[in-house]
Amino acid sequence: MSHNAMETHSIDPFLTQPDRLVLDLLLQDIQNPRKPTSGDLGSGQSGDEGHTKQLGEGISRLEGLNDESSSSFRPTVFTSWDQEDFERLPESVNKLILQPYIRWARGVVRRETDVVFLTHIILYLTTSVPSAITLYAYFSWPHAICHWIMQGLYCGPFTLLLHNHIHNNGVLVEGYKWLDRSFPYILEPLMGHTWHSYYYHHIKCHHVEGNGPDDVSSTIRYQRDELADFLMYWGRFMFFIWIDLPLYFIRKNKLRLAFEFFSCEMRIGLMAGNWSQHALVDENDPDSDFRSSITLIDVASNRHCFNDGWHTAHHLNALRHWRDQPLSFLKTKSKYEDGKALVFHNIDYMMMFVKLMQKDYEHLARCLVPIGDQIGMSNQELADILKIKTRKFTRDDIQRKFVKRKKR
């Protein structure tokens, strides 16, 4: 198929620098198709010398951005502004306020890349908390509406900040343990979470089971492009997670976890995100992390929510630092190709959910960035492939296709 990648796949100018770099390399693959070789492309094993050189240069650039000892190192300070944007600030603001803050914050966060975590903690504590207190003491509808809008904007980034916090048992250095331990208790109720429940569900169940049959938030038993099925999925989570998760821990002989979760009840949150992350599950090998989750190269997930779009990479290594996800993708790119992974751009999880409910697979196919054997397929062929991956699994399918999980 004749395919002009640059015309079909536009690059959003607001993508992060790592996302732009990765997407540019993928689009070059589409323009210059080659037969991938087995092995790790990051190690230089490729059938094309020019491609190998570009890939190696890309890996080196990403490594420099994340290496505190490199002159190329750049901490993430804000989600909306990059380092080059600071130069457009008034010199007095940049020199007297911003740069001293960055120097101080790099000593507060555990990893110097993560200044943005402290920025968000300070932002939420100085806006959301005073607003909630004032609203409780002096209620007014205009304030209530403004507060609701503010919380709506905060919920996504906060949840992904919390996501990093629970995976790493904190984000701040020992000297600020008091803040590291206390801010979730203060902010979680304001952001739609109950204490600790996200940890027990996400860490102790979802990442253990990986969207498999025993995962209480698994999508495999549902038709994943049907609104009625999603409402059943969402309703089960909303109304029964308080008993589903303790029963899961009891079945796994983890009685202490069952008691601990039951004592903190459930997390209130829309499950559309998790549904979208695990809606496209391979019909032949649903137990593969490459084939049961997706990768999004988009602004909403990666710029504003700490690389949440790199979901496949996160499932491959739940402890990998969020800034290392694009780098990991490049280093193991051939494994994504061999694993028939799905990579999308210019779409976020909420729009993915909407398009699935609309059964608009042509739009999803246009957002797909073909890799490996997908390169050269027509838009209709890609749409047909995506449609198959939303089919629900029967009990017999689960018995036959999750054999590897039973052997673990």
C-alpha positions in Angstrom: 0.0 0.0 0.0 1.3 3.4 -0.9 1.2 5.3 2.4 2.5 8.8 3.2 3.0 8.6 6.9 3.5 12.4 7.5 0.2 13.2 5.7 -1.8 10.5 7.5 -0.3 10.9 10.9 0.1 14.5 12.0 2.3 15.3 14.9 0.7 17.3 17.7 3.0 20.3 18.5 2.1 20.0 22.2 3.5 16.5 22.6 6.4 16.1 25.0 9.9 16.1 23.5 10.3 12.3 24.1 6.9 11.5 22.6 7.7 13.6 19.5 11.0 11.8 19.1 9.5 8.3 19.4 6.6 9.2 17.1 8.9 10.7 14.5 11.0 7.4 14.4 7.8 5.3 14.1 6.6 7.5 11.2 9.9 7.1 9.5 9.4 3.3 9.8 6.1 3.7 7.9 7.7 5.8 5.2 10.6 3.4 4.8 9.3 -0.1 5.5 11.8 -2.7 6.4 11.6 -6.3 7.6 12.2 -6.3 11.3 14.8 -8.7 12.7 14.4 -10.6 15.9 16.2 -9.3 19.0 16.4 -6.0 20.8 16.6 -3.1 18.3 18.1 -1.0 21.1 21.2 -3.2 21.0 21.7 -2.3 17.4 20.4 -5.5 15.8 18.6 -4.2 12.8 18.4 -5.0 9.1 19.0 -1.3 8.2 22.1 0.5 9.3 20.6 4.0 8.8 17.6 3.1 11.0 19.9 1.6 13.6 21.9 4.8 13.8 18.8 7.0 14.1 17.4 4.7 16.8 20.7 4.8 18.7 20.7 8.6 18.5 17.2 8.7 19.8 18.0 6.4 22.7 21.0 8.6 23.6 18.9 11.8 23.6 16.3 10.3 25.9 19.0 8.9 28.2 20.6 12.4 28.4 17.3 14.0 29.3 16.8 11.6 32.2 20.4 11.5 33.5 21.0 14.0 36.3 24.8 13.9 35.5 24.3 14.8 31.9 24.4 18.4 30.5 21.2 17.5 28.6 19.3 16.7 31.8 15.9 18.5 32.2 13.7 18.1 35.2 10.0 18.2 34.6 8.7 21.2 36.6 5.2 21.8 35.1 3.0 19.7 32.9 2.0 22.5 30.5 5.4 24.3 30.2 8.7 22.9 29.0 12.2 24.2 29.8 12.4 26.3 26.7 9.2 28.1 27.8 10.9 29.4 30.9 13.1 31.6 28.7 10.0 33.6 27.7 9.2 34.6 31.3 10.3 38.0 32.6 14.0 37.6 33.6 13.2 38.6 37.2 10.5 35.9 37.5 12.8 33.2 36.1 15.9 34.2 38.0 14.5 35.2 41.4 11.5 32.8 41.7 11.4 29.9 39.3 15.1 28.8 39.3 15.5 29.0 43.1 12.3 26.9 43.4 13.7 24.3 40.9 17.0 24.1 42.8 15.2 23.6 46.2 12.6 21.2 44.7 15.3 18.9 43.2 16.5 18.3 46.7 12.9 17.5 48.0 11.8 14.9 45.4 13.4 11.4 45.4 14.4 11.6 41.8 15.4 15.0 40.4 13.3 14.6 37.3 10.1 14.7 39.5 10.0 18.4 40.5 6.5 18.4 38.9 5.2 16.1 41.6 6.1 18.7 44.3 4.6 21.4 42.1 1.3 19.6 42.0 1.2 18.7 45.7 1.7 22.4 46.5 -0.9 23.4 43.9 -3.5 21.1 45.3 -2.9 22.0 48.9 -3.0 25.7 48.3 -6.1 25.8 46.0 -8.3 22.7 46.4 -8.1 22.5 50.2 -8.8 26.2 51.0 -11.5 26.2 48.4 -13.2 23.2 49.9 -13.0 24.7 53.4 -14.4 28.0 52.3 -17.1 26.3 50.3 -18.2 24.3 53.4 -18.2 27.4 55.6 -19.7 29.9 53.2 -21.6 27.9 50.5 -22.5 29.7 47.2 -23.5 28.2 43.8 -20.9 30.3 41.8 -18.2 29.1 44.1 -19.5 25.5 44.0 -19.5 25.5 40.2 -16.0 26.9 40.0 -14.8 24.4 42.6 -16.3 21.5 40.6 -14.6 22.6 37.4 -11.3 23.0 39.2 -11.5 19.5 40.8 -12.5 18.1 37.4 -9.2 19.5 35.9 -7.2 18.2 38.9 -8.6 14.7 39.2 -6.7 13.2 36.2 -3.2 14.5 37.1 -3.8 13.8 40.8 -4.8 10.2 40.2 -1.6 9.6 38.2 0.5 11.4 40.8 -1.1 9.0 43.3 -0.4 6.2 40.9 3.3 7.0 41.0 3.1 7.4 44.8 1.7 3.9 45.5 4.0 2.2 43.0 7.1 3.7 44.6 5.9 4.0 48.2 6.3 7.8 48.1 7.8 10.5 45.9 9.6 12.7 48.3 12.9 12.3 50.2 13.2 11.1 53.8 13.4 14.7 55.2 9.9 15.4 53.8 8.3 12.1 54.9 5.7 14.0 56.9 4.4 15.7 53.7 4.8 12.5 51.6 2.7 10.5 54.1 0.1 13.1 54.8 -0.9 14.7 51.5 -2.8 11.6 50.2 -4.9 11.5 53.3 -5.8 15.2 52.8 -6.3 15.2 49.1 -7.8 11.7 48.3 -11.3 12.5 49.6 -11.4 15.7 47.7 -10.5 13.9 44.4 -13.0 11.0 44.6 -10.8 8.4 46.3 -11.2 6.7 49.6 -8.0 6.1 51.6 -5.8 3.2 50.5 -8.4 1.6 48.3 -6.6 2.5 45.0 -3.4 0.8 46.4 -5.2 -2.4 47.2 -7.0 -2.6 44.0 -4.3 -1.5 41.6 -1.1 -2.9 43.2 -2.4 -6.0 45.0 -4.8 -7.1 42.4 -4.7 -5.5 38.9 -0.9 -5.7 38.5 -0.8 -9.2 40.0 -3.5 -10.5 37.6 -2.8 -8.2 34.6 -6.4 -8.0 33.3 -6.6 -11.8 33.4 -9.6 -13.9 34.6 -9.0 -13.3 38.3 -8.6 -9.5 38.0 -11.7 -7.9 39.6 -11.5 -5.1 37.0 -10.8 -7.4 34.1 -12.5 -6.4 30.8 -12.2 -9.8 29.0 -15.7 -11.0 29.9 -17.4 -7.9 28.3 -18.1 -6.9 24.8 -15.8 -3.8 24.8 -17.6 -1.7 22.2 -21.1 -2.0 23.8 -22.3 0.7 26.2 -24.6 -1.8 28.0 -21.6 -4.0 28.8 -19.6 -1.1 30.0 -22.4 0.0 32.3 -22.5 -3.6 33.8 -18.7 -3.4 34.2 -18.9 0.0 35.8 -21.9 -0.9 38.0 -20.2 -4.0 39.3 -17.1 -2.0 40.3 -19.1 0.9 41.8 -21.5 -1.2 43.9 -19.7 -4.5 44.6 -16.0 -3.8 44.7 -16.3 -3.4 48.5 -17.0 -7.2 48.6 -15.4 -8.4 45.3 -11.9 -7.4 46.3 -11.9 -8.9 49.8 -13.3 -12.1 48.4 -10.5 -12.1 45.8 -7.9 -11.8 48.6 -9.6 -14.6 50.5 -9.5 -16.8 47.5 -5.8 -16.1 47.2 -5.3 -16.8 50.9 -4.4 -13.2 51.6 -6.6 -12.7 54.6 -4.7 -9.7 56.0 -5.2 -7.8 52.7 -8.9 -8.7 52.7 -9.4 -7.2 56.2 -7.3 -4.1 55.4 -9.2 -3.3 52.2 -12.6 -3.9 53.8 -11.7 -1.4 56.5 -11.1 1.3 54.0 -14.0 0.4 51.7 -14.0 1.4 48.0 -12.6 3.9 45.6 -15.1 6.0 43.7 -13.9 6.7 40.2 -15.1 6.3 36.6 -13.7 3.0 35.1 -13.8 4.3 31.5 -10.0 4.8 31.7 -9.2 1.2 32.7 -11.8 0.0 30.1 -10.0 1.8 27.3 -6.6 0.7 28.5 -7.7 -3.0 28.2 -10.5 -2.8 25.6 -8.4 -4.1 22.7 -7.4 -7.6 23.8 -5.8 -10.0 21.3 -8.1 -12.8 20.4 -5.2 -15.4 20.1 -2.9 -14.4 23.0 -4.8 -12.4 25.5 -2.4 -13.2 28.3 0.4 -11.2 26.7 1.1 -7.7 28.1 1.9 -6.6 24.6 -1.5 -7.7 23.3 -3.8 -7.0 26.3 -3.0 -3.3 26.7 -2.2 -0.3 24.5 0.2 2.6 24.1 -1.0 6.2 23.5 1.3 8.9 22.3 -0.9 11.9 23.2 -0.9 15.1 25.1 -3.6 14.5 27.7 -2.1 11.2 28.9 1.6 11.8 28.7 2.1 15.6 29.1 -0.6 16.2 31.8 -0.8 12.7 33.4 2.9 11.6 33.7 3.2 9.3 30.7 0.0 7.3 31.5 -0.3 6.6 27.8 2.7 4.3 27.9 0.4 1.7 29.5 2.0 -1.4 27.9 5.4 -0.4 29.1 4.0 0.1 32.6 2.5 -3.4 32.6 5.8 -4.8 31.4 7.6 -3.2 34.4 5.3 -1.6 37.0 8.3 -0.1 38.9 9.8 1.6 35.9 10.1 5.4 36.4 7.5 7.3 34.4 10.1 9.4 32.5 11.8 6.2 31.4 8.8 4.8 29.5 9.5 6.3 26.0 13.2 5.3 26.4 12.1 1.7 27.3 9.9 1.6 24.2 12.8 2.5 21.9 15.2 0.1 23.6 12.7 -2.8 23.2 11.0 -1.6 20.0 11.4 -4.9 18.2 9.7 -6.7 21.1 6.6 -4.5 20.6 6.7 -5.3 16.9 7.1 -9.0 17.4 4.5 -8.9 20.1 2.0 -7.2 17.7 1.4 -4.4 20.2 -0.9 -1.5 19.4 0.4 2.1 19.4 -2.0 5.1 18.9 -1.5 8.8 18.7 -3.8 11.9 18.7 -6.3 10.2 20.9 -6.7 9.9 24.7 -8.4 7.3 26.8 -11.7 9.1 27.1 -11.9 9.7 23.3 -10.9 6.0 22.9 -13.8 5.1 25.0 -16.2 7.3 23.0 -15.0 5.9 19.7 -15.4 2.3 21.0 -19.0 3.0 22.0 -19.6 4.6 18.6 -17.9 1.5 17.0 -16.0 4.0 14.9 -13.1 1.7 14.1 -12.1 3.7 11.0 -11.3 6.6 13.3 -9.3 4.4 15.6 -7.5 2.9 12.7 -6.5 6.4 11.5 -5.1 7.0 15.0 -3.1 3.8 15.0 0.6 4.1 14.3 1.4 0.8 12.4 4.5 -1.1 13.6 6.0 -4.4 12.4 3.6 -6.4 10.3 0.9 -3.7 10.6 2.9 -1.4 8.2 1.4 -1.5 4.7 -2.1 -2.5 5.8 -5.0 -0.4 4.6 -7.1 1.6 7.0 -10.0 -0.8 6.5 -7.8 -3.8 7.3 -6.5 -2.1 10.5 -10.1 -1.3 11.4 -11.2 -4.9 11.0 -8.3 -6.1 13.2 -9.2 -3.6 16.0 -12.9 -4.6 15.8 -12.0 -8.3 16.5 -10.1 -7.3 19.6 -13.2 -6.0 21.4 -15.0 -9.3 21.5 -15.8 -10.7 24.9 -14.2 -14.0 25.9 -16.4 -17.0 26.7 -15.7 -19.3 29.7 -14.2 -21.8 27.2 -12.0 -19.1 25.7 -10.7 -18.2 29.1 -9.9 -21.8 30.0 -8.0 -22.4 26.8 -6.2 -19.0 26.3 -5.0 -18.2 29.8 -3.0 -21.4 30.2 0.3 -19.5 30.9 -1.3 -17.7 33.8 -2.3 -21.0 35.4 1.3 -22.2 35.3 2.7 -19.1 37.1 
